[in-house]
Amino acid sequence: MRLGALEAGGTKMVCAIGNENGEILERVSIPTETPEITMPRLIAYFLDKEIEALGIGCFGPIDLNRNSDTYGYITTTPKLAWLNYDIVGAFKEALKVPVGFDTDVNGSALGEATWGITKGLENSMYITIGTGVGAGIITNGKLLHGMLHPEGGHLLLSRHPEDSFEGACPYHKNCLEGMAAGPAIEARWGMKGAQLADRKEVWELEAYYIAQALVDYIMVLSPQRIILGGGVMHQEHLIPLVREEVTRQLGGYIKTKELEDMEHYIVLPSLNDNQGIMGALKLAVDEYQLEKIG
């Protein structure tokens, strides 16, 4: 099959052509501006590529309820130009092909579960920690959706006893995103994470908050493996601290073979930063098959 994939981010849109085996044949990156500027460029890219379906992993919040009048819309996004924008409808009208749609982090979770480090597992998580924090959850072999989609980056946390930082999230202050995303690191310490690489106290505190969230996810969702992606996790010394802190905070309450092997339980992405595009290819395949059956 010849498929289109779109990783729709807040700063750039990555468009690609690939196939049902997750192979990426070509790609381009287009800046995310307003829909009036960006959408014609995206459509023009895909229009002559003879694709059979398109998959989109998109920044959110988005409407994934197929029974909703606004299914396929970007909804209450802080990126105001895209507020209540019918992105799926625009592509369907222009390309006349099935369009699969999910969150960007769900796309990454799906890419890893189909071709990567969580392949073969029924229950797993992909968490991205960067400019924001998002969580993609695979449960019983399927992406988890509810009334909307998981917003795991806004899990509320207890502050470290020695941390006086208020929190950077305008909605919740002390959620995971507010305490541990890239902007929170910069706001707390006065410089970006990359400039703080040798500051042990920075990463011990970061590990404390990430681990606290992971413990909550483990207790509620019981994933068989957790992937930590995103720009913050490019600090390679962070993941061992997170593993150690998760073990400490679990306090021995849960005992499984997975938790006894933390190096293979809390892991980094395995698909060379292609997991989002590969997940979008899988969304395209699934939507094509769904419409064929329907």
VENMO-V886257 format. One record per residue. N is the residue number from 1. PSI is psi as a letter, one per 30 degrees, with the letter a starting at -180 (999 if undefined). Layout:
N&PSI / N&PSI
This chain:
1&l / 2&j / 3&l / 4&k / 5&k / 6&k / 7&j / 8&j / 9&l / 10&f / 11&f / 12&l / 13&j / 14&j / 15&k / 16&l / 17&k / 18&a / 19&a / 20&f / 21&g / 22&g / 23&k / 24&j / 25&e / 26&l / 27&l / 28&l / 29&k / 30&k / 31&k / 32&j / 33&b / 34&l / 35&e / 36&e / 37&e / 38&e / 39&e / 40&e / 41&e / 42&e / 43&e / 44&e / 45&e / 46&f / 47&e / 48&g / 49&f / 50&h / 51&l / 52&f / 53&l / 54&k / 55&k / 56&k / 57&j / 58&k / 59&l / 60&a / 61&l / 62&l / 63&j / 64&g / 65&j / 66&f / 67&g / 68&k / 69&f / 70&g / 71&k / 72&g / 73&k / 74&k / 75&c / 76&h / 77&k / 78&f / 79&i / 80&f / 81&f / 82&g / 83&k / 84&h / 85&k / 86&i / 87&e / 88&e / 89&e / 90&e / 91&e / 92&e / 93&e / 94&e / 95&f / 96&h / 97&l / 98&k / 99&j / 100&k / 101&k / 102&l / 103&l / 104&e / 105&e / 106&e / 107&e / 108&e / 109&e / 110&e / 111&e / 112&e / 113&f / 114&e / 115&f / 116&b / 117&f / 118&g / 119&k / 120&f / 121&k / 122&f / 123&j / 124&l / 125&k / 126&k / 127&k / 128&k / 129&j / 130&b / 131&e / 132&a / 133&k / 134&l / 135&k / 136&k / 137&k / 138&k / 139&k / 140&h / 141&g / 142&l / 143&k / 144&k / 145&l / 146&b / 147&f / 148&c / 149&l / 150&k / 151&i / 152&f / 153&f / 154&g / 155&k / 156&k / 157&l / 158&k / 159&k / 160&k / 161&f / 162&g / 163&j / 164&g / 165&k / 166&e / 167&k / 168&f / 169&k / 170&f / 171&e / 172&f / 173&d / 174&h / 175&l / 176&e / 177&e / 178&f / 179&f / 180&f / 181&l / 182&e / 183&e / 184&e / 185&e / 186&e / 187&e / 188&e / 189&f / 190&g / 191&l / 192&l / 193&e / 194&f / 195&f / 196&g / 197&e / 198&g / 199&j / 200&e / 201&f / 202&e / 203&f / 204&e / 205&e / 206&e / 207&e / 208&e / 209&e / 210&e / 211&e / 212&e / 213&e / 214&e / 215&e / 216&e / 217&e / 218&e / 219&e / 220&e / 221&f / 222&h / 223&l / 224&f / 225&k / 226&k / 227&k / 228&j / 229&a / 230&l / 231&e / 232&e / 233&f / 234&f / 235&j / 236&f / 237&f / 238&e / 239&e / 240&e / 241&e / 242&e / 243&e / 244&e / 245&e / 246&e / 247&e / 248&e / 249&f / 250&f / 251&g / 252&g / 253&e / 254&k / 255&j / 256&l / 257&e / 258&e / 259&f / 260&f / 261&i / 262&e / 263&f / 264&g / 265&e / 266&j / 267&l / 268&l / 269&l / 270&g / 271&g / 272&h / 273&g / 274&g / 275&e / 276&e / 277&e / 278&e / 279&e / 280&e / 281&e / 282&e / 283&e / 284&e / 285&e / 286&e / 287&e / 288&e / 289&e / 290&e / 291&e / 292&e / 293&e / 294&999
